[in-house]
């Protein structure tokens, strides 16, 4: 098996695993939410979160999907700089892996032409799967992270070019407005990704990375961004929207902020929301072999 064959096999397994096995950091955050709602006396919110955890347990026992929305496959490739790769071949191997998972499991296919709405039937198509590349200096291995993105949460994506004079207060106001506009549609409690700076497209990419690829409990290394993460999580959970929009103190499980430097006269802010599933699965490819890592 070539390295591209290993990437294909790993991708097939990752797509299925991400849809079946909820990451432990997400499970832990949901359990903390149950305790928070119980302490606050929010019976409905506690029961909703308990039902979500029961749903996860059933999927574990039956080895089945947690949700019917199999999403669009989004894959982050962290490639070691010591590897010699044909990146077009990497994209094609990931695409084949997604197609095989869809055909062999089988999975519901979601991909359609944006104008004709004609389905591809493969969960792949023009620009799909979304493949993002990052690089690990000096490493001779490849890490693949699959994070399928369902439409309920992806539909709740926002971008605003704020005036620099709006400051941090303007950023907070915009993010909270996005939460209110989203309501129950992204299946709260949610993971909120916020992208700051760069250009408009960079801000959107940062927000997507923050919502899909960061573990709950991780903290931005920049102290100002870390402070904003804490403040936004508190503000969002004070909205009272709660689990599934039925009221409560657990509207968000986490807020993750990613940032880039930007132009002196602009302040792009993007918000991307991930549903409570926080689907994410990771594999390591070394030469012609691969393995799943938790």
MIGU-392788 format. One line per 3 residues: number of its first residue (from 1); their letters; for each residue x, y, z of C-alpha. Coordinates in steps of 0.25 Angstrom, whole numbers, plus 2048, in hexadecimal, padded with zeros to 3 digits. Example, Ala and Ser with C-alpha at 12.3 -4.5 7.8 and 13.67 -1.06 7.14 Angstrom:
1	AS	831 7EE 81F; 837 7FC 81D
//
This chain:
1	XXX	800 800 800; 805 80E 7FC; 804 81A 806
4	XXX	7F8 81F 7FD; 7F2 811 7FF; 7F4 813 80E
7	XXX	7EE 821 80E; 7E2 81B 806; 7DF 810 810
10	XXX	7E1 819 81C; 7D8 824 816; 7CD 819 814
13	XXX	7CE 815 823; 7CF 823 828; 7C2 828 821
16	XXX	7BA 81C 827; 7C1 81E 835; 7BE 82D 836
19	XXX	7AF 82A 833; 7AF 81F 83D; 7B8 822 849
22	XXX	7B7 82F 850; 7C4 834 855; 7C7 833 864
25	XXX	7C9 842 866; 7BB 844 860; 7B5 839 869
28	XXX	7BB 83F 875; 7B6 84D 872; 7A8 848 870
31	XXX	7A9 841 87E; 7AD 84E 884; 7A1 854 87E
34	XXX	798 84A 884; 79E 84E 892; 79D 85C 88F
37	XXX	78E 85C 88B; 78B 853 897; 792 85D 8A1
40	XXX	78A 868 89A; 77D 860 89C; 77A 861 88D
43	XXX	773 853 88B; 770 854 87C; 77E 858 879
46	XXX	783 84C 881; 77A 842 87B; 77E 847 86D
49	XXX	78D 845 870; 78A 838 876; 783 834 86A
52	XXX	78F 838 861; 798 830 86A; 78F 824 869
55	XXX	78F 826 85A; 79E 825 85A; 79E 818 862
58	XXX	794 811 859; 79D 815 84D; 7A9 80F 855
61	XXX	7A1 802 858; 79B 800 84A; 7A8 805 842
64	XXX	79F 80E 83A; 79E 81D 837; 79B 827 841
67	XXX	793 830 838; 78D 82E 82A; 794 83B 824
70	XXX	7A1 835 81F; 7A6 843 81C; 7B0 847 812
73	XXX	7BE 841 814; 7C8 84B 818; 7D6 846 81A
76	XXX	7E2 84C 820; 7F0 847 81B; 7FC 84A 824
79	XXX	807 845 81B; 815 843 821; 81F 84C 819
82	XXX	828 83F 818; 81E 838 810; 81F 838 801
85	XXX	810 839 7FC; 808 83C 7F0; 7FD 845 7F6
88	XXX	7F4 843 7EA; 7F5 834 7EC; 7F2 837 7FB
91	XXX	7E5 83E 7F8; 7E1 833 7EE; 7E4 828 7F9
94	XXX	7DB 830 803; 7D0 831 7F9; 7D1 822 7F6
97	XXX	7D0 81F 804; 7C4 828 806; 7BD 821 7FA
100	XXX	7C0 813 7FF; 7BA 817 80D; 7AE 81C 807
103	XXX	7AC 810 7FE; 7B1 805 807; 7AA 808 814
106	XXX	7A1 80E 80E; 7A0 81D 812; 795 827 80D
109	XXX	79B 830 803; 799 83F 804; 7A1 845 7F9
112	XXX	799 84C 7EE; 79C 856 7E3; 799 864 7E9
115	XXX	791 869 7DD; 78A 85C 7D8; 78A 855 7E5
118	XXX	78D 848 7DE; 793 83E 7E8; 7A1 838 7E6
121	XXX	79D 82C 7EE; 7AB 82A 7F3; 7AD 835 7FE
124	XXX	7B8 83B 7F5; 7B8 844 7E9; 7BE 851 7E4
127	XXX	7C6 857 7F0; 7C0 84C 7F9; 7C6 846 802
130	XXX	7CC 852 808; 7DB 850 80A; 7E4 859 812
133	XXX	7F3 858 813; 7FC 85B 81F; 80A 857 821
136	XXX	812 851 82C; 821 855 82B; 82B 84A 82B
139	XXX	820 83F 82C; 820 833 823; 811 82F 826
142	XXX	804 834 822; 7F8 837 82B; 7EA 837 825
145	XXX	7DE 83D 82D; 7D0 83B 828; 7C5 845 82C
148	XXX	7B8 843 824; 7B0 84F 825; 7A1 84E 825
151	XXX	798 859 81F; 790 85D 82B; 79D 863 831
154	XXX	7A4 867 824; 798 86F 820; 79B 877 82D
157	XXX	7A7 87E 827; 7AA 88D 828; 7B4 897 823
160	XXX	7B4 8A6 826; 7BF 8B0 823; 7BE 8B8 830
163	XXX	7C4 8C6 831; 7D1 8C6 839; 7CB 8D1 842
166	XXX	7C0 8C6 847; 7CB 8BF 84E; 7CA 8B3 857
169	XXX	7BC 8B7 85B; 7B7 8B7 84D; 7BD 8A9 84B
172	XXX	7B5 8A4 857; 7A9 8AB 852; 7A9 8A4 845
175	XXX	7AC 896 84A; 7A1 897 854; 797 89C 849
178	XXX	79B 890 840; 797 887 84C; 78A 88D 84D
181	XXX	788 88D 83E; 78B 87E 83E; 782 87A 849
184	XXX	77F 86B 849; 783 869 83A; 791 864 83D
187	XXX	78D 85A 847; 792 860 854; 79A 85F 85D
190	XXX	7A4 863 852; 7B3 865 850; 7B5 874 84C
193	XXX	7C1 877 843; 7C5 885 841; 7CF 88A 837
196	XXX	7D6 898 839; 7DE 8A0 82F; 7E5 89C 822
199	XXX	7DC 89F 816; 7CE 89B 815; 7D1 88D 80F
202	XXX	7DC 88A 81A; 7D2 88E 825; 7C8 884 820
205	XXX	7D3 879 81F; 7D8 87C 82D; 7C9 87B 833
208	XXX	7C7 86E 82C; 7D4 869 832; 7D0 86E 83F
211	XXX	7C3 867 83F; 7C7 85A 839; 7D5 856 83C
214	XXX	7D8 85C 84A; 7D5 853 857; 7CC 858 861
217	XXX	7D4 85D 86D; 7E0 862 864; 7E3 870 866
220	XXX	7E9 87A 85C; 7F8 87D 85E; 7F5 88C 85D
223	XXX	7F1 892 86B; 7E7 89C 864; 7E1 891 85B
226	XXX	7E0 888 867; 7D9 892 870; 7CF 895 864
229	XXX	7CC 886 864; 7C9 886 873; 7C0 892 872
232	XXX	7B9 88E 866; 7B5 880 86B; 7B0 887 878
235	XXX	7A8 891 870; 7A2 887 866; 79E 87E 872
238	XXX	797 88A 878; 78E 88B 86C; 785 880 872
241	XXX	783 879 865; 787 86C 86B; 788 85E 865
244	XXX	780 85D 858; 77B 86B 85A; 771 866 865
247	XXX	778 86F 870; 783 86D 87A; 791 871 87D
250	XXX	799 868 873; 797 86F 865; 7A6 86C 862
253	XXX	7B0 862 866; 7BC 86A 862; 7C0 877 85B
256	XXX	7CD 876 853; 7D4 882 84D; 7DE 882 842
259	XXX	7E5 88E 83D; 7EE 895 832; 7F4 8A2 831
262	XXX	7EB 8AB 828; 7EB 8B9 821; 7EC 8C5 82A
265	XXX	7DE 8CA 824; 7D6 8BD 825; 7D2 8B3 82F
268	XXX	7CC 8A6 829; 7C4 89D 832; 7BE 890 82E
271	XXX	7B6 886 836; 7B5 877 833; 7AC 86E 83C
274	XXX	7AD 85F 83E; 7A2 857 844; 7A3 850 851
277	XXX	7A9 843 84A; 7B6 84A 848; 7B9 83F 83E
280	XXX	7C8 83D 83C; 7D1 831 83A; 7E0 830 838
283	XXX	7EA 826 832; 7F9 826 830; 7FF 821 823
286	XXX	80E 81C 823; 813 817 816; 809 80C 811
289	XXX	802 80A 81F; 7F8 812 826; 7F1 811 834
292	XXX	7E6 819 83B; 7E9 821 847; 7DF 826 851
//
